């Protein structure tokens, strides 16, 4: 199988965010990878690879510091 064909096959494995609101009104983002269909699962199995259940650590999307975002605005230079 060519690299292009492999990428086309795995391109359709769904990835999504689950957004949960906590009792203290924060929003948690859980980024997850769906299980591939049997046809898609053949390629990683043949390469002895496993797809991750999640792509990154879970984040509190209401907290800029948890996301590594700047907390202060820097004035723009005109």
GUVO-838544 format. One record per residue (C-alpha): residue number from 1; x negated, y negated, z negated. Coordinates in pm, 1 decimal, m for minus. Last residue first. Example, Ala and Ser with C-alpha at 12.3 -4.5 7.8 and 13.67 -1.06 7.14 Angstrom:
<mikes>
{mike 2 {m1367.0 106.0 m714.0}},
{mike 1 {m1230.0 450.0 m780.0}},
</mikes>
This chain:
<mikes>
{mike 78 {m55.5 m5031.5 m1482.5}},
{mike 77 {m200.8 m4821.0 m1758.6}},
{mike 76 {51.5 m4596.4 m1929.4}},
{mike 75 {95.1 m4616.0 m2302.1}},
{mike 74 {21.2 m4281.0 m2467.5}},
{mike 73 {328.6 m4127.5 m2623.6}},
{mike 72 {270.1 m3954.7 m2951.8}},
{mike 71 {356.0 m3591.9 m3031.5}},
{mike 70 {157.0 m3444.2 m2744.4}},
{mike 69 {285.2 m3100.7 m2646.0}},
{mike 68 {122.6 m2784.7 m2779.5}},
{mike 67 {453.4 m2598.0 m2774.8}},
{mike 66 {462.3 m2557.4 m3151.6}},
{mike 65 {366.7 m2925.6 m3184.5}},
{mike 64 {663.1 m3034.6 m2969.6}},
{mike 63 {910.1 m2856.0 m3204.3}},
{mike 62 {1255.7 m2810.4 m3044.8}},
{mike 61 {1128.4 m2533.0 m2818.9}},
{mike 60 {1029.4 m2310.1 m3110.7}},
{mike 59 {816.6 m2064.6 m2916.9}},
{mike 58 {776.2 m1688.6 m2876.5}},
{mike 57 {427.0 m1581.3 m2780.6}},
{mike 56 {371.7 m1516.1 m2414.5}},
{mike 55 {476.5 m1289.9 m2128.7}},
{mike 54 {702.5 m1045.6 m2309.9}},
{mike 53 {769.8 m675.2 m2270.0}},
{mike 52 {443.1 m643.2 m2081.7}},
{mike 51 {425.9 m427.6 m1768.8}},
{mike 50 {223.5 m112.3 m1811.3}},
{mike 49 {m64.5 m8.4 m1590.4}},
{mike 48 {m189.1 336.3 m1491.4}},
{mike 47 {m223.2 225.1 m1126.5}},
{mike 46 {27.8 489.1 m1014.9}},
{mike 45 {254.1 390.2 m1306.1}},
{mike 44 {228.3 21.7 m1211.9}},
{mike 43 {337.4 108.2 m854.6}},
{mike 42 {611.8 359.9 m934.1}},
{mike 41 {801.9 123.7 m1165.5}},
{mike 40 {922.7 m89.9 m872.8}},
{mike 39 {1105.3 204.7 m712.5}},
{mike 38 {1249.4 314.9 m1048.2}},
{mike 37 {1384.5 m35.6 m1126.4}},
{mike 36 {1161.0 m258.0 m1334.5}},
{mike 35 {1244.3 m315.5 m1700.8}},
{mike 34 {1311.5 m680.0 m1765.0}},
{mike 33 {1034.7 m917.6 m1876.8}},
{mike 32 {1108.6 m1146.1 m2171.8}},
{mike 31 {1047.0 m1506.2 m2277.4}},
{mike 30 {1199.2 m1569.7 m2621.4}},
{mike 29 {1268.8 m1938.8 m2670.3}},
{mike 28 {1377.1 m2051.3 m3017.3}},
{mike 27 {1599.6 m2353.9 m3060.8}},
{mike 26 {1609.1 m2534.9 m3392.9}},
{mike 25 {1942.4 m2628.5 m3549.7}},
{mike 24 {1866.2 m2517.9 m3909.6}},
{mike 23 {2089.7 m2212.7 m3864.3}},
{mike 22 {1880.1 m2113.2 m3562.5}},
{mike 21 {1973.7 m2159.6 m3197.9}},
{mike 20 {1857.2 m1881.6 m2968.1}},
{mike 19 {1738.3 m1922.9 m2609.3}},
{mike 18 {1654.0 m1602.8 m2420.6}},
{mike 17 {1420.3 m1679.4 m2133.3}},
{mike 16 {1399.6 m1464.3 m1825.9}},
{mike 15 {1181.3 m1247.9 m1607.3}},
{mike 14 {1332.1 m1015.4 m1347.1}},
{mike 13 {1110.2 m777.3 m1148.8}},
{mike 12 {1169.1 m900.4 m791.8}},
{mike 11 {810.3 m1006.7 m721.5}},
{mike 10 {685.8 m657.6 m806.3}},
{mike 9 {766.6 m515.9 m461.9}},
{mike 8 {657.8 m824.3 m270.3}},
{mike 7 {331.0 m830.1 m463.7}},
{mike 6 {263.5 m465.8 m379.9}},
{mike 5 {345.0 m522.8 m10.8}},
{mike 4 {103.0 m816.6 2.2}},
{mike 3 {m168.7 m615.9 m173.2}},
{mike 2 {m134.6 m341.2 90.1}},
{mike 1 {0.0 0.0 0.0}},
</mikes>
